[in-house]
Amino acid sequence: MPKDPEKKIFTKFIISVTLTFILCLTGIFLVVSVTTKKLIAEVAKTEARTLFNSIVMTRKWNASYGGVYVEKKPGVESNPYLENPDIRIVDGRVFTKINPALMTRQISEFAGREGLFTFHITSLNLLNPNNKPDAFETEALQRFVRGEMEVFREERINGRNYFRYMAPLHISKECLQCHAKQGYTIGDIRGGISVTFDIHDILKMQKDSSKRIILLAVFSISALLGVIYFFTFRLTKKLSETRRQIREMAITDPLTGLYNRRHVMERFNNEMERARRLRKDLSCIMIDIDNFKRINDTYGHLVGDQTLREISEILTSAIRVYDIASRYGGEEFLIVLPDTGFEDTHTLAERIRTNIKMHHVAKSALTPDISVTVSLGIATIISTDISVDTLLKRADEGLYKAKERGRDTVAWV
């Protein structure tokens, strides 16, 4: 996982992308869900209007003939609300009159048994109390009086969803045969016919389809987020590594791999502030390669560079993990030693001097190796030191003192 600040950026990016996808998915689902419900409602209304118009046309056909007669057989009852509904023909059979209202009820019962739909003709001013309106029909009839032309809604009945539709019935010339005594005139609203049919399976299919869409969307988005996460993680990791390398380049000497002068001075100042605040020891060692110019002039700069690298390795192997070794400039090195007194600093300096003297730089496979020595100046913090400058000054003076003594030695002032 990338480190700060890349980790924070990576986390924020993933969260932002995830939330964006979730919001988009939610929005799409809501739009699809609302649109689908509206479409189902429109289809249901269209079907209900078709059924309503069909029964109205059938009723008009019936009324245009003044009703139709059917033979009375077992189960066929005469309409008690009609005057003289029965007739007997010459062969003795009896026929009874089926008016539009009774025909509507019988068609409704037949369609209901088939599980298709039901009609219910009703009114606020009833002839037949069996046609009493329910709550939906009463509300619709009242709204017809106020001028509305149709009323519809979904209802839950016996655990299933039904679509209910109702439109008004207007008095026509044929209707006056039965309803003239009630004071109606042509064009008056006589009542209405409600149409009811089951839409439970349609809604269930819509819900199941929505669930499948959601699952597919969740899977697709999860897969897409996984791909985005994978490539973003790789990119962020590369950026983090590049950032680390750039930071290393900014604080590291490219030839020796030691810290550069700018970074060691920054660390030295921090350690100086810490030592003064906590009254801790702090020391430094200034190191200079003896006769380094002669090595460059005699053997070339490639050998000179190799000498710097090998001495840097000796310095690194001699110090502790929290000590700070650096290339101070040219052939000079500076080591900062936190929590280290004079005696330990002197011991370390002598060990470094000895290790370098015993080491030989290999300039080529065919020529003898080069012996190298160094001069070292050491200094330890004292009460009058207020900055690293005074400590460095004493270490530098110790270095020059070592040079004056003939090189390959450790000195201090």
BAFIDREN-396863 format. One line per 4 residues: their letters; for each residue x, y, z of C-alpha. Coordinates in Angstrom, 1 decimal. Layout:
a = X:Y:Z  ...
// end
This chain:
mpkd = 0.0:0.0:0.0  1.4:3.5:-0.9  2.6:5.6:2.0  1.6:9.1:2.9
pekk = 0.7:11.3:1.2  0.1:9.0:-1.7  -2.0:6.7:0.5  -4.3:9.6:1.5
iftk = -4.6:10.6:-2.2  -5.2:7.0:-3.2  -7.8:6.5:-0.5  -9.7:9.7:-1.3
fiis = -9.7:8.8:-5.0  -11.1:5.3:-4.5  -13.7:6.7:-2.1  -14.7:9.5:-4.5
vtlt = -14.9:7.1:-7.5  -16.9:4.5:-5.4  -19.4:7.2:-4.2  -19.7:8.6:-7.7
filc = -20.6:5.2:-9.1  -23.0:4.4:-6.2  -24.8:7.8:-6.8  -24.9:7.2:-10.5
ltgi = -26.2:3.6:-10.0  -28.8:4.9:-7.5  -29.9:7.6:-9.9  -30.1:5.3:-12.8
flvv = -32.1:2.7:-10.8  -34.5:5.4:-9.5  -35.1:6.7:-13.0  -35.6:3.2:-14.4
svtt = -37.8:2.2:-11.5  -40.0:5.4:-11.8  -40.1:5.2:-15.6  -41.1:1.5:-15.4
kkli = -43.8:2.1:-12.9  -45.2:4.9:-15.0  -45.1:2.7:-18.1  -46.9:-0.1:-16.3
aeva = -49.5:2.5:-15.1  -49.9:3.8:-18.6  -50.3:0.3:-20.0  -52.8:-0.6:-17.3
ktea = -54.8:2.6:-18.0  -54.9:1.9:-21.7  -56.1:-1.7:-21.0  -58.7:-0.4:-18.5
rtlf = -60.0:2.2:-20.9  -60.2:-0.4:-23.6  -62.2:-2.7:-21.4  -64.4:0.2:-20.2
nsiv = -65.1:1.3:-23.8  -65.8:-2.3:-24.8  -68.4:-2.8:-22.1  -70.0:0.6:-22.8
mtrk = -70.3:-0.3:-26.5  -71.8:-3.7:-25.6  -74.3:-2.0:-23.3  -75.2:0.5:-26.0
wnas = -75.7:-2.4:-28.4  -78.0:-4.1:-25.7  -79.9:-0.9:-25.0  -80.4:-0.2:-28.8
yggv = -82.5:-3.3:-29.0  -84.3:-2.6:-25.7  -82.5:-5.5:-24.1  -82.0:-9.0:-25.2
yvek = -83.8:-12.2:-24.3  -82.3:-15.4:-23.2  -84.0:-18.7:-22.5  -84.7:-19.3:-18.8
kpgv = -82.8:-22.4:-17.8  -81.6:-23.6:-14.4  -79.4:-20.8:-13.0  -81.0:-18.1:-15.1
esnp = -83.1:-15.7:-12.9  -85.5:-13.0:-14.0  -84.4:-9.4:-13.3  -86.7:-8.3:-10.4
ylen = -86.1:-4.6:-11.2  -87.8:-4.8:-14.6  -91.5:-4.8:-15.4  -92.6:-7.9:-17.2
pdir = -89.1:-9.3:-17.9  -90.4:-12.7:-19.0  -92.1:-13.8:-22.3  -93.4:-17.2:-23.3
ivdg = -93.2:-18.3:-27.0  -95.5:-20.6:-28.8  -93.5:-23.7:-28.1  -93.9:-23.0:-24.4
rvft = -90.3:-22.0:-23.6  -89.8:-19.0:-21.4  -87.3:-16.2:-22.2  -86.2:-13.5:-19.8
kinp = -85.0:-10.0:-20.6  -81.3:-9.1:-20.0  -80.9:-5.4:-19.8  -77.5:-3.6:-19.9
almt = -77.0:-3.6:-16.2  -77.6:-7.3:-15.8  -75.6:-8.1:-18.8  -72.6:-6.1:-17.4
rqis = -72.8:-8.0:-14.1  -73.0:-11.4:-15.9  -70.0:-10.6:-18.2  -68.1:-9.5:-15.1
efag = -68.9:-12.7:-13.3  -67.8:-14.8:-16.3  -64.6:-12.9:-16.8  -63.9:-13.0:-13.0
regl = -64.1:-16.8:-13.0  -61.6:-16.9:-15.8  -59.3:-14.6:-13.7  -59.3:-11.9:-16.4
ftfh = -61.1:-8.8:-15.0  -64.3:-7.6:-13.3  -66.8:-4.9:-14.0  -69.0:-3.2:-11.5
itsl = -71.7:-0.8:-12.4  -72.7:1.4:-9.5  -74.1:4.8:-8.6  -74.7:7.2:-5.7
nlln = -78.4:6.8:-6.6  -79.1:3.1:-6.7  -81.9:1.0:-8.1  -80.3:-2.2:-7.0
pnnk = -78.8:-2.2:-3.5  -76.5:-5.1:-4.5  -74.6:-2.6:-6.7  -73.5:-0.5:-3.7
pdaf = -70.2:1.3:-4.4  -67.1:0.4:-2.3  -64.7:3.1:-1.0  -62.8:3.6:-4.3
etea = -66.0:3.7:-6.3  -67.6:6.2:-3.9  -64.7:8.5:-4.1  -64.6:8.2:-7.9
lqrf = -68.4:9.0:-8.2  -67.9:12.1:-6.1  -65.1:13.2:-8.2  -67.2:12.7:-11.4
vrge = -69.7:15.1:-9.9  -66.9:17.6:-9.7  -66.1:17.2:-13.4  -63.3:14.6:-13.5
mevf = -63.6:12.1:-16.3  -61.7:9.1:-14.9  -60.1:7.8:-11.7  -57.6:5.1:-11.2
reer = -55.1:3.7:-8.7  -53.4:0.5:-7.5  -54.9:-1.4:-4.6  -53.8:-4.3:-2.4
ingr = -56.6:-6.9:-2.2  -56.1:-10.2:-0.4  -52.4:-10.0:-0.7  -52.3:-9.2:-4.4
nyfr = -52.0:-6.0:-6.4  -54.9:-4.8:-8.6  -55.4:-1.9:-10.9  -58.7:-0.2:-10.5
ymap = -60.2:2.2:-13.0  -63.5:3.9:-13.1  -65.2:6.3:-15.6  -68.7:7.8:-15.6
lhis = -71.8:6.6:-17.4  -73.8:9.3:-19.1  -77.5:9.0:-19.7  -78.4:8.3:-23.3
kecl = -81.8:8.0:-25.0  -81.8:4.3:-24.5  -81.1:4.6:-20.8  -84.3:6.5:-20.2
qcha = -86.3:3.4:-20.8  -85.3:2.3:-17.3  -84.2:5.5:-15.6  -86.6:8.1:-16.7
kqgy = -88.6:7.7:-13.4  -85.5:8.8:-11.5  -85.6:12.2:-13.1  -82.5:11.9:-15.3
tigd = -82.1:13.7:-18.6  -79.9:12.9:-21.6  -76.2:13.7:-20.7  -76.6:13.4:-16.9
irgg = -74.1:11.2:-15.1  -76.0:8.1:-14.1  -73.1:6.5:-12.3  -70.0:4.7:-13.4
isvt = -68.4:1.4:-14.3  -65.3:0.3:-12.4  -62.8:-2.0:-14.1  -60.6:-4.2:-11.9
fdih = -57.8:-6.5:-13.0  -54.8:-8.2:-11.4  -51.4:-6.6:-12.0  -49.6:-8.5:-9.3
dilk = -47.6:-10.7:-11.6  -46.6:-7.8:-13.8  -45.3:-5.8:-10.8  -43.5:-8.9:-9.5
mqkd = -41.8:-9.3:-12.9  -40.9:-5.6:-12.7  -39.4:-6.0:-9.2  -37.5:-9.2:-10.2
sskr = -36.2:-7.4:-13.3  -35.1:-4.5:-11.1  -33.3:-6.8:-8.8  -31.5:-8.5:-11.7
iill = -30.6:-5.0:-13.0  -29.2:-4.0:-9.6  -27.2:-7.2:-9.2  -25.8:-6.8:-12.7
avfs = -25.0:-3.2:-12.1  -23.4:-4.0:-8.7  -21.3:-6.8:-10.3  -20.3:-4.5:-13.3
isal = -19.4:-1.6:-11.0  -17.5:-3.9:-8.6  -15.5:-5.3:-11.5  -14.9:-1.8:-12.9
lgvi = -13.9:-0.5:-9.5  -11.6:-3.5:-9.1  -9.9:-2.6:-12.4  -9.7:1.0:-11.4
yfft = -8.3:0.1:-8.0  -5.7:-2.2:-9.5  -4.4:0.3:-12.1  -4.6:3.2:-9.7
frlt = -2.8:1.2:-7.0  0.0:0.4:-9.5  0.2:4.0:-10.7  0.2:5.3:-7.1
kkls = 2.9:2.8:-6.1  5.0:3.9:-9.0  4.5:7.6:-8.1  5.4:6.8:-4.5
etrr = 8.5:5.0:-5.6  9.4:7.9:-8.0  8.8:10.4:-5.2  11.0:8.4:-2.8
qire = 13.7:8.3:-5.5  13.5:12.0:-6.1  13.7:12.6:-2.4  16.7:10.3:-2.1
mait = 18.3:12.2:-5.0  17.7:15.5:-3.3  19.4:14.4:0.0  22.0:11.9:-1.3
dplt = 25.4:12.4:-3.0  25.1:10.5:-6.3  28.7:9.3:-6.3  29.1:7.9:-2.8
glyn = 25.5:7.2:-1.7  26.1:9.2:1.5  23.9:12.2:2.5  24.8:15.4:0.8
rrhv = 26.0:18.6:2.5  22.6:20.3:2.5  20.9:17.4:4.2  23.6:16.7:6.8
merf = 23.5:20.3:7.8  19.8:20.2:8.3  20.1:17.0:10.4  23.1:18.5:12.3
nnem = 21.0:21.6:13.2  18.2:19.4:14.5  20.6:17.3:16.6  22.2:20.5:17.9
erar = 18.8:21.8:19.0  18.0:18.5:20.6  21.3:18.2:22.4  21.0:21.7:23.9
rlrk = 17.4:21.2:24.9  18.0:17.8:26.6  21.6:18.5:27.7  22.9:15.5:25.6
dlsc = 26.3:14.9:24.1  26.9:15.6:20.4  30.1:15.2:18.4  31.3:15.3:14.8
imid = 34.2:14.1:12.8  35.6:16.0:9.8  37.6:13.7:7.4  39.8:14.7:4.5
idnf = 41.6:12.2:2.1  45.3:12.9:2.1  46.9:13.9:-1.2  43.6:13.2:-3.1
krin = 44.6:15.6:-5.9  47.7:13.5:-6.5  45.5:10.4:-6.9  43.4:12.2:-9.5
dtyg = 46.4:13.5:-11.4  48.3:10.2:-11.3  45.6:7.6:-11.8  42.7:9.7:-13.3
hlvg = 39.3:10.7:-12.1  37.8:7.3:-12.4  40.2:5.9:-9.8  39.6:9.1:-7.7
dqtl = 35.8:8.4:-7.9  36.4:4.7:-6.9  38.5:5.9:-3.9  35.6:8.1:-2.7
reis = 33.1:5.3:-3.1  35.3:2.7:-1.2  36.0:5.2:1.7  32.3:5.9:1.9
eilt = 31.6:2.2:2.4  34.2:2.0:5.2  32.6:5.0:6.9  29.1:3.5:6.6
sair = 30.2:0.2:8.0  31.9:1.9:11.0  29.1:4.0:12.3  25.8:3.2:14.1
vydi = 22.4:3.3:12.3  21.5:6.6:13.8  24.8:8.3:13.1  24.9:10.6:10.0
asry = 27.6:10.2:7.5  27.9:12.6:4.5  30.1:13.8:1.7  30.7:17.3:2.9
ggee = 32.5:18.4:-0.3  35.2:17.2:-2.7  37.3:14.7:-0.8  35.9:15.9:2.6
fliv = 33.4:13.9:4.7  31.4:14.8:7.8  30.0:12.4:10.4  27.5:13.6:13.0
lpdt = 27.4:11.5:16.2  24.3:12.1:18.4  24.6:11.1:22.1  28.3:10.6:21.7
gfed = 31.0:12.1:24.0  34.6:13.0:23.3  36.2:9.6:24.2  33.8:7.5:22.0
thtl = 34.3:10.0:19.2  38.1:9.7:19.4  37.9:5.9:19.5  35.6:5.8:16.4
aeri = 37.9:8.3:14.5  41.0:6.2:15.2  39.1:3.0:14.0  38.1:4.8:10.8
rtni = 41.6:6.0:10.2  43.1:2.5:10.8  40.5:0.8:8.6  41.1:3.2:5.7
kmhh = 44.9:2.9:6.0  44.7:-0.9:5.9  42.4:-0.8:2.9  43.8:-0.7:-0.6
vaks = 41.9:0.7:-3.6  42.1:-1.5:-6.6  42.8:0.7:-9.6  43.0:-2.2:-12.2
altp = 43.6:-5.9:-12.4  47.1:-5.5:-13.8  48.6:-2.8:-11.5  49.2:-2.7:-7.8
disv = 46.5:-1.3:-5.5  46.6:2.2:-4.0  47.1:2.9:-0.3  45.1:5.8:1.0
tvsl = 45.2:7.7:4.3  43.0:10.3:5.8  43.3:13.1:8.3  40.5:13.6:10.9
giat = 39.4:16.5:13.1  37.0:15.9:16.0  34.9:18.1:18.2  32.3:17.6:21.0
iist = 29.6:20.1:22.1  30.5:22.4:25.0  28.3:24.8:27.0  29.4:27.8:24.9
disv = 28.3:26.2:21.6  25.1:27.9:20.4  25.1:26.6:16.9  26.7:23.9:14.7
dtll = 29.0:26.6:13.2  31.2:26.7:16.4  31.3:22.9:16.5  32.2:22.6:12.9
krad = 34.8:25.3:13.3  36.6:23.3:16.0  36.4:20.1:14.0  37.8:21.9:10.9
egly = 40.6:23.4:13.0  41.4:19.9:14.3  41.5:18.6:10.7  44.1:21.3:9.8
kake = 46.0:20.4:12.9  46.1:16.8:11.8  47.4:17.9:8.4  50.1:20.0:10.0
rgrd = 51.2:17.0:12.1  52.0:15.1:8.9  48.6:13.7:8.0  47.1:10.2:8.7
tvaw = 46.2:11.2:12.3  43.3:12.4:14.5  43.5:15.9:16.1  41.3:18.3:18.0
v = 41.4:21.8:19.6
// end
